[in-house]
Amino acid sequence: MSLFQPGQLGELELANRLVMAPLGRARSDERSREPLPRVATYYSQRASAGLIVSEATHVAAESVSRPGGSAIHDDAQVEAWKPVTAAVHAEGGRIFQQLFHLGRKAHQSRTPNHQLPVAPSAIAARGEVATPDGQQPFPVPRALALEEVAQRVEDFRRAARNAGQAGFDGVEIHAANGYLIDQFLRDGANQRSDAYGGSVEKRARFLLEIVDAAIDELGASRVGVRVSPHFRVDGIDDSDPAALYAYVADQLQARGIAYLHLIEPDSTPANERLAPDLRQRFKGAFILAAEFDRDSAIRAIAEGRADFIAFGRLFIANPDLVERFRRQAPLNTPDEASFYVGGDHGYIDYPFLGETQFHAERAATGEPA
Ligand SMILES: Cc1cc2nc3c(=O)[nH]c(=O)nc-3n(C[C@H](O)[C@H](O)[C@H](O)COP(=O)(O)O)c2cc1C
């Protein structure tokens, strides 16, 4: 199997095995959280990826932090996403929307009525969050009451329905990187003693109810899930990740969703890797992400370790990454300073291959590029 061959994901045949990883880029309208026209340009430039997974998109008004993040909980936002999905489809691409809720990683300086962020338990994330008054420690969140958990499941249901209406090919449930679903999954952040905390089965319940809601709205073949067992930087942790994610993979397999997307850095030591076990348990499309380059991705696909490889930073800097990989062409370098700053620069002005060569040739002859 080759990175450049078509691959099956749910009922979709994707043109190749490169996935553009979800990347929050803070380029939406700061108040309405609607994607601006540049967002359609950005994604359509990258439509040659087999699949684009959109930036993490907020499912509720209470999920709010850095300005410029996008959302999909109201009708105007649905309308604003339509030109984005249409632009990708016009280029022959496919795009799923990643759906998330910040949970304890929101901040009361930005939430409606300055309410405390919500989480499974009143345990603060480690680290700091950007607020209008500068960097502040993450707040101690308010633990959701049992009857309030169902409303957050409904938030994801509405977002999945909205994503379908906005023209997305499916949704990716963001159960990774320390956000609300991840907070429920891991016992470092979830110390509940009700139906949503305690055993692995109870901690996974929130995720699985959300997956079931998304399946109700869109069908299992249009739903994927992203997990990050190795993510610990904000203090989120689990006492037995192998058991937790094995159970999650089994449950997702039972539901027949389109794909499981595992963030497992390519440098992960062999004895800590969960991919081999999870891939055996989950028979749908398997996406691996983090730290891959052309050669390691080709190897992972050839060895059958994954069906698709997701690239994050390389897709930021190389809209035509697929073509560059095919031709073994040089790559643009991602400019970290412009990852989250808003505006077009560092977003839609990375050169395509021909343009790079043009600039390089001009530079070689001493002409201004
Ligand atoms: C600017 C930036 C924004 C990101 N935003 C998201 C996001 O919205 N959702 C998500 O699941 N991961 C997000 N990630 C993580 C990437 O999807 C990816 O897992 C990570 O960059 C590692 O892959 P790479 O080595 O190919 O860059 C982000 C990463 C970067 C650099």
PDBQT file of the ligand as one rigid body, heavy atoms in Angstrom, charges set to zero:
ROOT
HETATM    1  C1  LIG A 401      -1.141  25.642  15.203  1.00  0.00    +0.000 C 
HETATM    2  C2  LIG A 401      -1.657  24.298  15.678  1.00  0.00    +0.000 A 
HETATM    3  C3  LIG A 401      -3.013  24.168  15.956  1.00  0.00    +0.000 A 
HETATM    4  C4  LIG A 401      -3.550  22.928  16.338  1.00  0.00    +0.000 A 
HETATM    5  N1  LIG A 401      -4.894  22.804  16.533  1.00  0.00    +0.000 NA
HETATM    6  C5  LIG A 401      -5.426  21.585  16.771  1.00  0.00    +0.000 A 
HETATM    7  C6  LIG A 401      -6.838  21.409  16.807  1.00  0.00    +0.000 A 
HETATM    8  O1  LIG A 401      -7.625  22.349  16.593  1.00  0.00    +0.000 OA
HETATM    9  N2  LIG A 401      -7.316  20.163  17.069  1.00  0.00    +0.000 N 
HETATM   10  C7  LIG A 401      -6.472  19.094  17.292  1.00  0.00    +0.000 A 
HETATM   11  O2  LIG A 401      -6.952  17.980  17.522  1.00  0.00    +0.000 OA
HETATM   12  N3  LIG A 401      -5.137  19.235  17.224  1.00  0.00    +0.000 NA
HETATM   13  C8  LIG A 401      -4.597  20.430  16.950  1.00  0.00    +0.000 A 
HETATM   14  N4  LIG A 401      -3.244  20.551  16.809  1.00  0.00    +0.000 N 
HETATM   15  C9  LIG A 401      -2.402  19.332  16.812  1.00  0.00    +0.000 C 
HETATM   16  C10 LIG A 401      -2.199  18.832  15.371  1.00  0.00    +0.000 C 
HETATM   17  O3  LIG A 401      -3.423  18.366  14.822  1.00  0.00    +0.000 OA
HETATM   18  C11 LIG A 401      -1.172  17.688  15.299  1.00  0.00    +0.000 C 
HETATM   19  O4  LIG A 401      -1.628  16.594  16.058  1.00  0.00    +0.000 OA
HETATM   20  C12 LIG A 401       0.190  18.123  15.800  1.00  0.00    +0.000 C 
HETATM   21  O5  LIG A 401       0.592  19.322  15.161  1.00  0.00    +0.000 OA
HETATM   22  C13 LIG A 401       1.263  17.056  15.548  1.00  0.00    +0.000 C 
HETATM   23  O6  LIG A 401       1.349  16.766  14.170  1.00  0.00    +0.000 OA
HETATM   24  P1  LIG A 401       2.577  17.333  13.267  1.00  0.00    +0.000 P 
HETATM   25  O7  LIG A 401       3.842  16.803  13.904  1.00  0.00    +0.000 OA
HETATM   26  O8  LIG A 401       2.321  16.728  11.918  1.00  0.00    +0.000 OA
HETATM   27  O9  LIG A 401       2.491  18.820  13.288  1.00  0.00    +0.000 OA
HETATM   28  C14 LIG A 401      -2.691  21.805  16.470  1.00  0.00    +0.000 A 
HETATM   29  C15 LIG A 401      -1.309  21.959  16.217  1.00  0.00    +0.000 A 
HETATM   30  C16 LIG A 401      -0.796  23.177  15.819  1.00  0.00    +0.000 A 
HETATM   31  C17 LIG A 401       0.675  23.302  15.508  1.00  0.00    +0.000 C 
ENDROOT
TORSDOF 0
